[in-house]
């Protein structure tokens, strides 16, 4: 670190990366006392073009890029899905959805603060992409172009959404206070009654809000609807799903985006501290050391009981969810039900 003192942030990042090529920019930013978004912004006007904050309009244009890789992550899990954007629906200025065979997202635009078009820069380890960050300078979602993407469309998008001012500094804000829950005072009997009356998995979050209970505490008081399983069972879950060719759904989110993979998982690779899915169109990287608790969860619906695996970190944050592949109106895959109920 002493060799980069006194340099501009742009030069600090280049020097840091040269000395530490294996450290990701997200982690390097902390070591440099800054944020990932501020490092990216430091290259504005050269390898980076700041884009206007017209997020719904920008996202509606993503199908023009053709075949891409979408990346959404939180502190403990990275979800990478290749494919094409299909239907982009904008429900309001604050919420949007992408529904397609490849790219499947739920966007919360009110959390989005900064967008950049990033160009290839080997020295800075940048790849051609659209990158979006929140008000704290933390990545929300990134869209990486591939060799067979529509690079002309990318150039057109950049020209149309380029911000008039290519400032190299950002107005970073403190994070909002953590929500305050009523965990200790919740009426457990009433809560379980509402849980038993669920008709759709989408009714689960409104139920949590109604009782003002955190998701993790909800599982603790759910009775027969949730049970803890050993944290290492996630490795068994993925390997058995791969061996039996069970198509699954994998949800990874942060407060600005949810990204979903639906389909098979095939190549499961464990490295020290991490379990990975390494398939051609889908990669998942889950830090095993960050897993504080793992839950098998049951939700009644009009289509039958839906089983999921939910993983939480030590702060009670939801890290990743796994479901069996299904569509509304159809029951859960029996092979998935057996797999989840068999975990110990």
Secondary structure, DSSP 8 states (H G I E B T S, - for coil): -GGGTTS-HHHHHHHHHHH-TTS-HHHHHHHTTS-HHHHHHTTBTTTEEEE-S-HHHHHHTGGGG-EEEEEEE-SSEEEEEEEE--EEEE-SSSEEEEESSS--EEEEGGGEEEEEEE--BTTTTB-SEEEEEETTS-EEEEEEE-TTS-HHHHHHHHHHHB-S---S--------------GGG--HHHHHHHHHT--STTHHHHHHHHHT--HHHHHHT-GGGEEEE-TTHHHHHHHHHHHTT--EEEEEEETTEEEEEEE----EEEETTEEEEE-SSEEEEEEGGG--EEEEEEE--TT--EEEEEEE-TTS-EEEEEEE---TTS---HHHHHHHHT--
